Amino acid sequence: MSSCTPADMINLRLILVSGKTKEFLFSPNDSAADIAKHVYENWPMDWEDELVSSPSILRLIYQGRFLHGNVTLGALKLPLGKTTVMHLVARETLPEPNSQGAISQRPINLQRCGRKLEHLEKIHMVTGRTCKLLTDGTRGQEPIRLCL
């Protein structure tokens, strides 16, 4: 689809957790919420076994970060007339942002994660969970990777 993408539009290739992909055309003025609604209303036939109950639980992930509903494609400075890849996951709520990668003080359920992280905090592409790299800084031990 990208070879015939209009110069004033953005071609989004959306990837589900299952690995299935589909491409959609959007305007730079479209928000993450607009995209979720459009995808829900035009759910691909080959995604039928992964249909969600509402567009409000569809979340976009771009460059390892969840996009909030009001963020537009133009605000992300995505190239017009080109294809951009994002992940699409079903998730009730977004993780709360924290300052400078600090660990939240609220109780959390920790689970070991075998994924190697490139940064202190990233979104795990398979589970949609926020992953953190923790170390106690002693004896050069291997850091612990946790998905929250």
C-alpha positions as CSV (number, residue, x, y, z in Angstrom):
1,M,0.0,0.0,0.0
2,S,2.9,2.4,0.7
3,S,3.8,2.7,-3.0
4,C,0.4,4.4,-3.6
5,T,0.2,6.4,-0.4
6,P,-1.0,10.0,-1.1
7,A,1.6,12.6,-0.4
8,D,-0.6,14.2,2.3
9,M,-1.5,11.0,4.1
10,I,0.3,8.6,6.5
11,N,0.2,4.8,5.8
12,L,0.1,3.0,9.2
13,R,1.1,-0.6,9.3
14,L,-0.5,-1.9,12.5
15,I,0.9,-5.1,14.1
16,L,-1.1,-7.2,16.6
17,V,0.5,-9.2,19.4
18,S,-0.1,-12.3,17.3
19,G,2.1,-10.8,14.5
20,K,-0.8,-10.2,12.1
21,T,-0.5,-6.9,10.2
22,K,-2.8,-4.6,8.2
23,E,-2.2,-1.2,6.7
24,F,-4.5,1.9,7.0
25,L,-4.4,5.4,5.6
26,F,-4.7,8.3,8.0
27,S,-4.4,12.1,8.0
28,P,-1.7,13.8,10.1
29,N,-4.7,15.4,12.0
30,D,-6.0,12.0,13.2
31,S,-5.4,11.2,16.9
32,A,-4.7,7.9,18.5
33,A,-8.3,7.7,19.6
34,D,-9.5,8.4,16.0
35,I,-7.3,5.6,14.7
36,A,-8.5,3.1,17.3
37,K,-12.1,4.0,16.5
38,H,-11.5,3.6,12.7
39,V,-9.7,0.3,13.1
40,Y,-12.4,-1.0,15.4
41,E,-15.1,0.0,12.9
42,N,-13.2,-1.5,10.0
43,W,-11.8,-4.5,11.8
44,P,-10.0,-6.8,9.2
45,M,-11.6,-10.1,8.4
46,D,-8.4,-12.0,9.0
47,W,-8.2,-10.4,12.6
48,E,-11.7,-11.8,13.5
49,D,-10.4,-14.1,16.2
50,E,-8.8,-11.1,17.9
51,L,-11.8,-8.8,17.9
52,V,-12.1,-6.6,21.0
53,S,-15.3,-5.4,22.7
54,S,-14.8,-1.7,22.3
55,P,-12.4,0.8,20.5
56,S,-11.7,2.4,23.9
57,I,-9.4,-0.5,24.9
58,L,-7.3,-0.4,21.7
59,R,-3.9,1.2,22.3
60,L,-1.2,2.2,19.9
61,I,2.5,1.7,20.7
62,Y,5.0,3.8,18.8
63,Q,8.8,3.6,19.4
64,G,8.1,1.6,22.6
65,R,5.7,4.1,24.1
66,F,1.9,4.0,24.5
67,L,0.2,6.9,22.6
68,H,-2.5,8.7,24.6
69,G,-5.8,9.3,22.8
70,N,-5.3,12.9,22.0
71,V,-1.9,12.6,20.3
72,T,-2.1,13.2,16.6
73,L,0.1,11.7,13.9
74,G,1.2,15.2,13.0
75,A,2.4,15.8,16.5
76,L,4.7,12.7,16.2
77,K,6.2,14.3,13.0
78,L,5.5,11.1,11.0
79,P,6.6,11.4,7.4
80,L,3.8,12.1,4.9
81,G,3.4,9.7,2.0
82,K,5.3,7.0,3.8
83,T,4.6,3.9,5.9
84,T,5.0,4.0,9.7
85,V,4.8,0.8,11.8
86,M,3.0,0.8,15.1
87,H,1.8,-2.0,17.4
88,L,-1.9,-2.3,18.3
89,V,-2.8,-3.9,21.6
90,A,-5.9,-4.3,23.8
91,R,-5.4,-2.8,27.2
92,E,-7.9,-1.3,29.6
93,T,-5.6,1.4,31.0
94,L,-2.3,3.1,30.1
95,P,0.6,2.9,32.4
96,E,1.1,6.0,34.5
97,P,4.1,8.1,33.4
98,N,6.9,8.3,36.1
99,S,9.7,10.8,36.4
100,Q,13.1,9.9,35.1
101,G,12.5,6.1,35.2
102,A,12.0,6.2,39.0
103,I,10.2,3.1,40.4
104,S,6.6,3.8,41.4
105,Q,5.9,3.6,45.2
106,R,2.5,1.9,44.7
107,P,2.3,-1.9,45.2
108,I,2.9,-3.8,42.0
109,N,2.8,-7.4,40.9
110,L,6.3,-8.1,39.6
111,Q,7.0,-10.8,37.0
112,R,10.4,-11.8,35.5
113,C,10.8,-11.0,31.9
114,G,13.4,-12.5,29.6
115,R,13.4,-9.6,27.2
116,K,16.6,-7.6,26.9
117,L,15.8,-3.9,27.2
118,E,17.6,-1.2,25.3
119,H,16.5,1.5,27.8
120,L,15.6,1.8,31.4
121,E,11.9,1.5,30.7
122,K,10.2,0.2,27.6
123,I,6.9,-1.4,26.6
124,H,7.2,-5.2,26.1
125,M,5.9,-5.8,22.5
126,V,4.5,-9.2,23.3
127,T,2.7,-8.6,26.6
128,G,2.1,-4.8,26.4
129,R,3.5,-4.5,29.9
130,T,5.9,-1.8,31.0
131,C,9.4,-3.4,31.5
132,K,12.0,-2.0,33.9
133,L,15.7,-2.8,34.3
134,L,16.6,-3.1,38.0
135,T,19.9,-3.7,39.6
136,D,21.2,-3.6,43.1
137,G,24.6,-2.4,41.8
138,T,26.6,-5.0,43.8
139,R,29.2,-7.4,42.7
140,G,28.5,-6.9,39.0
141,Q,25.5,-9.1,39.1
142,E,23.2,-9.4,36.1
143,P,20.4,-6.8,36.2
144,I,16.8,-8.1,36.7
145,R,14.4,-7.3,34.0
146,L,10.8,-7.0,35.2
147,C,7.5,-6.5,33.5
148,L,4.9,-4.5,35.5
